[in-house]
Amino acid sequence: MKRDIKDQILAVVYGGFTSEYHISIQSGESVAGWLRNAGRRVYGILISRDGWWVVIPGGENGQETRIPVNKNDFSAEINGEHVLFDKVYIAIHGDPGENGKLQAYFDMIGVPYVGCSAVCAAIAFDKYACKSYLRSSGVPLSKDMLLRLDDDYDPDDLALAVGMPMFVKPCDGGSSFGVSKVRKVQDLPEAIDKAFEDSDSIILEKYIVGREIDCGVYDDENGVHALPLIEIISDNDFFDYDAKYNGASRELCPAPIPPLQKALVQDTAMKIYSRLGCRGLVRMDFILGLDDKPYFLELNPNPGMTSSSLVPQMVREAGMTMEKFMTGLMDRTDSREL
């Protein structure tokens, strides 16, 4: 038996085990708020290394209540009621919500969730693996190479193989943690060490001159759709953490690019979405090169949904409210058998 859509009990999970923990909490609280505004019964669930809890916002004294989650069936005892959550929105950036681990858990216990499958998320979240998956697809890609934590390397050989300047990034990081733009060979070891602080595998990627363009993609009963594009103009050397979250950038929505280029970016994004077997909502980063080709950089299986995030801007530009958009994603997801 399944509950009717309006009676379903929804969960938004946030937190996680990475440097993006606090950003994820902001994303999750935003998503939960939009769903509540739409009249849905929804609970925020915090996942951390210390445990899993249903978070009940504070009352008059502002003190929140935390109720432990039963991981055997993803349930909780709330005000004397045994609550089985019907479906889940995963708002965790990084481990374990964006790399397939949490998706695999929900698959095993039979709880439906919005977004990419475990396999798709695992591929998409690893920057090198994702690009490798797309190499035969015709999608424009920048030159790159993989480096593992215990690999020996010569900075001169790396510079020759990839080209300078280059970006050095953790393969499975987000929010630009551990990312460096390197112009000089002598600066490579420091950038590599920095990236290895966030991951055991890193990607070295040739810098492409062009405009940074982001595209959100989602599916519904009518197929796959691309949201309006955003151009990012960073006040810093690149779109780093400060630019993303502290206002050191300009985000132009819709991106002021010609219609043919706009269509090419959106078509490429939808092609990648289908190629990887994505579901729900994702966001992709591109560089629109001087040759007018959209070079794919990375895919975010669980894009940021904070007040300063890109997807909400895209959704509003498309003429939708976040309440309508989020309930559409949730309602398209099948419900749990009770």
N, C-alpha and C positions, 0 to 999 in steps of 0.2 A: 504494500500500500504506500502511496505517496500523498503528501499534503498538497492542497491547492497552493498555487503560487503565492497568493496573498497571506497564507497562513504559514509559509515556510520560515524556518529559523536559520538565519544566515550567520556565518562566521567570517570575520576578516582577520587573518593572521599576520602579525608583524613582529619586528625585532630581529632575531637571527644572531649569528655568531661572528659577524665581521665588523669592520670599521664603519659600515653603513647602518649600524644598529639604530642610532637615534634618528637618522633620516627615514628609515623604514617605519619607525613609530609614527612619525609625522604623516607619511603616506597612508598608513593604515587608518589612522584617526580621521583623515580626510575622507577616505573611501567610506568608512563606517558612518560618518556624518551625512554624506550624500544619500546613502541608502536609508538612513533614519528619516531624513527630510522627505523621502519619497514614501514614507509610511510603512517601511519594512521593519520587521523585528530582527535586529542584528546585534551581535556581540563582538567586541574586539578581543582577540586572543594574543597575548604576548608570549613569544617563544624566546627563551634565552638559555644559556648554559646552566642556569640555576633551576630551570623548570618551565612548565607550560601553565599559564593561568588565563582564565576568563577575567577581563578587567572591567569592573563596574565603576563608572565615573563617580566621583565624589558628590555627596549631597550638599547640604548647607555648610558643613565644615570643610568641604573640599577634599576630604580624604577618600581616595579610591579604595575599592575592595577587590581583592584578588582571590579567585576561587580556582583550585587545582583542576586541571583537565585530566580525565581518564584516557590515557593514550591507547588502551585496548580497543575502544570503540569510538574515540573522539567524542566524548560526552562530558557533562558536568552536572553537579547538583546545585541548582540555582533557586534560592528561595523555596526549598522543599520540592522542587520539580526536577525530575530526571530529564535533562535536555540533551536530545540527540540532534546535532546540527545537520541540516538538510544538504547544504552545499557551502563551498568555501571560496573566498577570494584571497589569493596569496599576494601579500604586499611586502614580502621579505625581499630585500635586495642582497644578493650574494647567498652564501651558505646559511641554512640548508634549503632556502625557498626558491632560489633561482637556478640551481645547478642540478635539479632533478630529484634530489633526495626526498623532499617533502611530497612531491608529486607521487613518487613511488610508494611512500607510506600511505597516502590517501587511496591509491589504486589497490593496495593490498587489503585495506579494510573496507573498501567499497563506498567511499565518500566522494561525490563528484566535486570538481573544482573548476574555476574559470582559468583558462590559459593553456599553455603548451603542455604536452605530455612529458613524462619523465625523460624519455630519450631525446625528444626535441629540445627541452630546456637544457639538458646536459651538453648537447652539441652547440646550441646557440650561445650559451654562457661563456664557453671557452673560446676566446677570440681567434686563436690559431686553428682550432678544430673547426670552427664555423667557416672560416675562410677556406680551409682545405675542402670542406664539403661542397663549396661553391665553385671550385677552380674550373670544373668542366662545364659550368652553366652558362658561360658567356658574360657573367656579371663582372664589370671592371673592378680590379683589385690592385692595391699597391704592392710593391715588392716587399717581402718579409722573410723572416726566419725565426725558428723556435730555439730557445735556449733553456735547458734544464738546470736545476740548482747545482748539480755536481759536474756539469760539463766544463771542460777546459776550453778556454777561448783566448784568442789574440785580438785585441781591439782593432788593430789595423786590418786584419782579415775580415772582421765583422763590418767595418766601414766600407771595405771594398765590395763585399757580397751584397749589402743592402743599399748602400749609398748614403751620403750625407746631404743635408741634415736628416735625422731620423727620430722617431718616437720610440721610447722604451717603456713597455707597459706590462703589468701582471696579466697573464692570460685570463684569469678568472676574477678580476677585480671590477669595481665600479666606482662612480663618483670621482674618478680621476685620482684615487689614492694610488700612490706609488708610480705615477706617470711622470716622465721627464721628456722634454724636447732637447735633443743633443745636437750641437753644431760642430763640436770639435772632438776629434778622436780621443784626446786625453781626458775628456769628461765622461767617456763611456763607462769605465769601471764604477764610478760613483753612481751613475744612473742605474746600472745593472744591479748593484747592491741594494739600492733603494727599492727597486721593483721586487727583488727577491724577499724583501721584508713582508710583502703581502701575498706572495704566491711561490710555489716551488717550480713554476714554469712561467716564462716570460716571452713576449713577442717583440721583436725588433722590426720596425715598420718604416719604410721610406716615407718621408714627408712629401706630401703633394700640395703644390700651390693651388689655391682655389678658395671657394666659399663653403663654409660649413652649413649643411642643410640637414634637418631632421624631419623624419616622416613617421607618423603613427599609422598602423595598419590593424584592422580588426575584421571579424567576420560576423555575419548574421544570416538569417534565413534566405537572404537574397544574394549571398556570396561574399566575396572578399572586397574590402573597401580601403582606400587610402584617405587619411585625414589631410586637411590643409597643411602645407609645408611651413616650417619655421627656419629662417636664416639666423644663425648665431654669430654675432660680432663681439668677440671678447676684448676687454680692455687690457687683458694680460697677454702673454705670449701664445697661449692657447686656452681652450675652454676647460680650465682647471677647476678645482673645488671652490676657490674664491669666486671665480666667475659664475659658477653654477648656483651657489647658495648665498653669496654675500653681495650680489648685485653688481659685480664687476663685469657686466656684459650687457649687450642690447640684444633683444630677441624680437625679430621682425616677423609678425604673423598677420597675413600670409607673407611668405617670402617674396620679395620683389624681383622675381625672375621671369623671363619670357614664358608664354604658355607652352611652347614646345619643350623647353627644359623642365618645366614643372611636370608635364605629362611623362617625360622620360624618367624622372626621379620616382614618381609615384608608380609607374608601370614596373620599374626595376624592384621597388620595394615589395609590390604585390607578387612579383615573380619569386623573390627570395622567400616570402611568407609561404607560398605554395610549395616551393622546392624543399624547404625544411619541414613541412608538415605542421606549421604553427596553428594554434587555436587561440581564440580570445583576442586580447589586446597585446601588441608588442610595439616597440619603437626602434627605429633604425637610424644610424648616423652615417652620413655621406659627406664626401668632399666633391663638390661640383668643380671639376678641374678646368684649367684654361682651355682644354680641348673639348669642353662641354660634355664630358662623360661623367656620370655619377659614380664615383669610386666608393664602394661599400667599406665601411670601417668596422662596425659592430652592430649587434642586435641585442636589445634589452628585453628579455622575456617578461620581466616584471618592472615596467617603467615607473619612474618616480611619479607620485601623485600628490606632492606637497603643494602648498600655495604658490611656490615659485617654479613648479615643474612645467615641462613643455606640453605634455598631453592635454591637460585641462585647457590650455590656450587653444590648442588645435580643435578640441571638441567645441568650444564656444564659437570659434571662427566658422565651424561647419554648421552653426545654427542650432546646436543642441545644448540643453542644460546637462550638467554632470549628473544630476539625479536621473534624468531620462537615459543617459548613456550607460550609467552603471547598472541600473535595473535591467536594461536591455541585455547586457552581458550576463548578469546573474540569471535572468529568466530563460535565456537560451541554453544554459547549462542544465542538464538533466538532474532530477532530484534523487535523493537517497531513498532506498527501499527501507521502510520502517518495520 
